[in-house]
């Protein structure tokens, strides 16, 4: 499972990929089985946008119910904190599209 990040290029009027980031299995530090199902995470991935903005993005995905949470932080302020459920493991929904504080359109999707 990966996070796909794209921005809206105003010159070409197209989405351009910034990067894709692998979600990793959440490891229980105490080796105590808290849950039987996997949780995949991306913890505070820094993204530097083409306009110089820096964002911190975190994602969690629970395989048991396909629950997903996406958090975007800029300058220690939460811009986006959205949760939802994927319609299927292989889909790219839900997607988050928003305008950053410095005016760049950003798209975030999680999928295989």
VENTAFEN-V262115 format. One record per backbone hydrogen bond with DSSP energy under -0.5 kcal/mol. CO is the residue of the C=O (numbers start at 1). NH is the residue of the N-H. Records with the same first field share a line. If there is no record, write none. Layout:
# VENTAFEN-V262115
CO->NH ; NH
This chain:
# VENTAFEN-V262115
1->23
2->4 ; 111
3->21
4->109
5->18 ; 19
6->107
7->9 ; 16
8->10
9->13 ; 14
14->9
16->7
19->5
21->3
24->41
27->29
28->31
31->33
32->34
38->63
39->26
40->61
41->24
42->44 ; 59
44->46
45->57
47->49 ; 55
49->52
53->49
55->47
56->73
57->45
58->71
59->42
60->69
61->40 ; 63
62->65 ; 66 ; 67
66->86
67->62
68->84
69->60
70->82
71->58
72->79 ; 80
73->56
74->77
77->74 ; 79
80->72
82->70
84->68
88->91
96->108
98->100 ; 106
100->103
104->100
105->8
106->98
107->6
108->96
109->4
111->2
